[in-house]
């Protein structure tokens, strides 16, 4: 079986601790090359994962005919230019979230994918989490009845995660990241809730942002209220360095008129003949917060879409929706008013 030859761009935690672990022994893929503008971190990564080809020039990687696809986990401001460059060079792309720095950049990436005939997938990994998939299937089954409210937590708590992101990180530089905790963490909730609701269309958002815990130029805390088509209301809490969160990162709740369910951890509560029953599905326990099996399933899907010529999910349009929600949320936080989500 011919393996998909993959190049990786970026040397940070998500590349080291997730993407490369899923690729290291993958039966249908091999890591053919690594790229990063910083040669020191590139050399360390390549040595640690035994990657022979190394590029500090992304154009040289794009021109390499022995690379079929790339995984991009660079600072956010590089997502769009690197993705477009790789697509136009004929390579399939899995790009980390957020898809880009703006709706306009997302649209350019989608157009590049269409023009090249290559696959574009966005790394919203919670869509592949076993508990989140179970929750989506539960909502689709109708067992919860009419869903009227959903909630999501994406909050890093200081006593668990410490100073994460560190104060010298590009995540705290608006020019490189685009925004703070809402961009980094809240984008997960935007996509996860839309996914759980069957790709429901968001129509309006009200948001507040603030910087309470560190002397940084971007927000470390955000609270968002969303309205989805069909009258479903969503509450999102996102941020870094917080001292408390009601539950752990990834915690997702769905409220229906016949039942209630959560993921991370998974639980279903149903009113059966006047009595509440609590059901815990048979899902393997998590070994870590962002479970590696979710990243493995994400990578398997990306490779399968290339091999079998299928459109990935989440694709460019899904990443675009998340960016529309993000831009509208920042606009609301600035104006103090609810903002319609266009599209």
N, C-alpha and C positions, 0 to 999 in steps of 0.2 A: 504494500500500500504506500503510495506516494504521500509524504508528509507535507503539510503546509509550513512553509518557511517564514518565520515571524521575526520581525525586528521590533525591539522595544525602545521607546524614547522616554527618558526620565530615569532617575536613580533614587527616588525618594521612598518613603515607607510603604506606600501603596504598591509600588512596583516590586520592592524587595519582599514584603511580607504577604503579598496576595497574588499578583499577576504571575510573577516568575515561579512561585510555588506551584501554581496550577499548570504551568507550562513545562516544568522541569522534566517530568516523566510522562508527558501526554502522549498517548499512542498515535495520535493523528497530527502532531505538530512538533516542530523543533525550533529552538531559538537560534536564529542565524546571525543576528547582529544586535548591538546595543548602541544607542546614541545619547549624547548629552553635551550641552555647551561647555560644561565644567569638566575638564579632562581628569582631574583628581578623583572625583566621585565616579566618573565613568570607568576608570581603570579599576577601582575597588570593586564595583559591581561586576564587571566583566570577569575579574579574577575569581570572585566568590561563586559565580554561577558558570564558570568555564565557557565564556562566550568569546569566540575567536575574533570576530570582526567588530571593530569599534570606530564610531564616527563622532567627531565633534562638529562636523558640517552636515546639517540635515539634508542639504541638497545632494550630497554624495550618497547618503543612504537612499534617498528617493530614486537616484539613478542606478542603484544596484539591481541588476536583473535577477539576482538570486534571492530576492525577498518578495514574498507573495502578499504579505499583510503586515500591519504594524499595530502595536498597542501603545497609545499615547497617554502618558501620565506626567505631563509637564506642568509648570505654573500656568494658571488659567489664561493669561494673555497670549500664550503660545498655542492654545488649543486650535483656534481657527486657522491661523497661517500654516501650522504644521499639518493639520488634517487636510486642508486644501492641496498643499504641496504633494502629500502622499497619494491622495486620490487621483490627482491629475497625472501622477507618474504611474498610475495603474495598480495601486496597492489598495487592498481592503483595509478599513480602519476601525478599530475599537478605541474610542476616545473617552477618557475619564470625564466625570461630571465636575463642574457644570460644563455643558457642551461648549460654551464660548463666553465672551464678555458682554454680548448683546444679542437681541433678536436679529438684528441685521446680519451679524456674523453667522448666526445659526442658519439663516436663509442662504447665505453664500456657501456654507458647507453642504447643505442639502442639494443645491444646484450643482456643485462640483461632483457629488456622488452620482447624480442623475447623468451628468455629462460624461462621466468616466465609465459608467456601468458597473461600478464597484460597490461593495457593501459598506454602509456606515452604521455603526452601532455605538450607542452611548452607555457609559458605565454606571447606570443606576442599578447597583447590585442587589438592592433590597427586593427587586422583582423576582430574584432567584432564591431568596431565603425560603426555606421550607415552611416556616410558620406564616410568613406573609402570603405565600401561595395558597396555603390551607385557608387563610382568612378570606382571600379573594374568592376561592371556590365556595366557601360557606355563604358569602354574600350572594353569589350567583345562584345558589341552590334555592334561595327564598326562605330558608329556615328561620332567618331572623325577622322575616316580615318586611315591612316598609322601613328602609333605613332612612333615618332623619338627621343623624349626627355622627361625625367621626372625629377622632383626635389622634395626634402624633407628637411624640417627644423625640427631639434630636439635640440633647443637651449633654455637653461634657462637664462632669462635676469635678471640681478642683481636687477633692480628697481622694478621688479614684484615678484621675488622669494627670494630676499635677499641672504643670505649666505647659499645656498642650492646646494650641501650637506654641512652641517656644518663641520668646520675644524677638529673636533674630530671624524668624521665619518669613518667607515671602508671603505667606497667608495674611500677614498683618499689613502688607503694603498695598494700598488701594490700586495703584497703577498696575500691579502685577496680578492681583487677585480679583479686582472688581468690587468686592465687598467683603464683609467679615463673616460672623457666625451664621447669618442668614444665607449667604452665598454658599458657604462650605457645608453647613449642616441642614439648614432649612430646605435646600434644594432636594435633599433626600425625601423629606416629608411631602413636598409638592408632588413628586412623582409617585411615591408609595401610595398616598391616598387616592390619587387619580387611578392608579392601577387597581387597587382594592375595590374601587367603585366601578370597575369595568370600563376604564378609560373615559370616565364621565367628563363632561366639559365644564371647566371652571368659568364663572361669569363675573364675579366681583370679589374684591379683596379689600380688607382694612388691616393695616399693620402699624406697629410701633417698634422702634429700634432704640437701643441705648448702649452706652459704653460705661459700665459700672465697676469693673473689676481690675482693669489694667489701663495704663496710660498709652493707648494705641489710637490710631487714626480711623479705624473701622469699628463697627459695632461688635460687642461681645454677647449681646442679648437681643432677641427678637420675639415678639408675639404676633401671630397672624390669625385673622379670621377670614375664612373663604366661604363663598357660596357656590355650590355646584348646581348645574342644571337639574331640575327635578326637586329643588328645595332642600338639598342636603347641606347642612352647615358643618364646617370643619374648623377645628382649633389646632394651631400648630405652635409649639414652643421650641425654640432653637437657640443655640449659643455655646460659648466656651467659658471656662473658668467659673461657672456658676457654683454656688455653695450647696445647692439642693435642687433636685428634680424629683417629681412624683414617682417616676419609674426610670428604668435604664434606657439608654439610647436604643432607638428602634421601636419603642413601645407604641403600639397602634391599637386603637379602640374603635369598635363599631357598635352603634346603638340602633336597634330596630324595635318595632312595636310588638314583636313576639319574642325577642331574645337579644342577648348582648354577648359580644365576643372580643377577645384581645389576642394579640400576638406579641411575642417577646415580653413575657411568656405566654404560651397559648392556653386559652381557656374559653369554654362556651357555657353560657348560662341560659337555660330555657325554662319557661313556665309551662309545665306539663300537668294538666288537670288540676290547676290551682296550686301546684307545688313547684318550687324552683329546684331544678336539677343542675348540678355543676359537672361538666364533662371536660376532661383533659385529653386531647387527641394523642395518638401514639406517634409522636414525632421524636426522633433521637435528641437527647439533650444537647444544648449548645456547649461547645468547648471554649468559645471565646465570644466576645460581644458581636463583632462583625464576623460571622461564622465562615470559615474557609470553604465549606461545601457550597455556599452561595456563590463565591467567586469561581469555584470549579464549574458549577452549573452554567454560570455566565460565559466562561471561556468555552465550554463544550458547545453552547448554543452558537457562539460566534463562529467557531470552526465548522460546525454543521451547516450553518447558512452559506459559508463559502463553498464547501464540498458539494452541497446539494442545491445550490443556487436558490436559496430562500431569503426572504427579507427578514432581517433581524428585528427583534422586539426586546428592548426599546431601540427604535431607530431614530433617524434624524428628526422626524416629525414629533416624536415623544420628547426629545431633548428640547425642541423648539417650544413646545407647550410649557415645559418647566421654566424656560427662560422668560416666556410671556408672563407667567405667574410671578417670577422673581422681580422683573422690571416693574410690574404693577404694584407689588408690595413695597418696593423702595419709593415709588412715586407716592403711594398712600402715606408712608411714614414721613415723607417730606411735607406733604400738604395737610396732613391731619384729617383727610377725607377718604371715604371709600372710593375705589377706582375700578372702573370696568376693565375686564381682561379682554382685549381685542383678539380677533382671530376666529 
